[in-house]
Amino acid sequence: MADTPTRVLVIDDDPNLTRLLSLLLEMEGWEAWIERDGTAGLQRALEGRADLILLDLMLPGLSGWEVLKRLREAEQTRRTPVIVLSARGGEAVIEGADYMSKPFDPQELMERVRGMLAEAP
């Protein structure tokens, strides 16, 4: 796996945020995959073998809640680390995922991503 770049799937419909996240991820030397709706994001996750997923909750198509539920039900994504990024406010308890509220500190997000990737199976 050393030859394969780390792949992070971003599922978020905000084009400004996805540009920022792409830049941050690419600065780390990682590959950023962007999907802007829940249905396409879920399909990419199931087909693409992302190393980590950044997921918004309020999405067109499938909601982030439904995407996360289906990710945890599927054998190939059951153990993929997920960080939920949401503007819902407050620290949410989301089973099967880490959580950061929007707006977030980019440095803190990248620290969490690095930590979760280091712990990933």
HUWO-V731535 format. One line per field, one symbol per residue. phi: phi as a letter, one per 40 degrees, with the letter a starting at -180 (. if undefined). psi: psi as a letter, one per 30 degrees, with the letter a starting at -180 (. if undefined). A space follows every 50 residues. Layout:
phi = ???
psi = ???
//
This chain:
phi = .cccccbbcbbacccccccccdccccccgccbbbbbacccccccccccfc cabbbcccbcgccddcdcdcccccdcbdbccbbcbaccggcccbcgacab cccbcdcccccccdccccccc
psi = fffklkkkkkjkgjeeeeeeeeeeeeffglkkkkkgleeeeeeeeeffhk flkkklejllbkleeeeeeeeffkefgegkkkjkjkgfkljkjjkgllkk kklljeeeeeeeeeeeeefk.
//
